[in-house]
Amino acid sequence: MSRIQILLVAMVVLSALGVVSAQHESRKLVSAYEQERTRMQQLEIEWGQLQLEQGTLANPSRVERIARDELQMGVPDPASVLLLERRR
């Protein structure tokens, strides 16, 4: 074999190794991307659940019931209420 043929064979082998390496890296990146998309979808579901939970916990009738029943709070006697005006 001549030197040019050996050089061409070496270049083809190196090129083939480069293609294999690029394909492997591409597959790794696609796999990582899909994992992150799945995680994003899970987080979106969790976010929606947390928003529903917050809405339930902050419901005014629930807050009032807890204040009345568990904390023994009630509406103050109007005579004991002092109204202050804010000066500007």
Secondary structure, DSSP 8 states (H G I E B T S, - for coil): --HHHHHHHHHHHHHHHHHHHHHHHHHHHHHHHHHHHHHHHHHHHHHHHHHHHHHHHT-HHHHHHHHHHTS------GGG--------
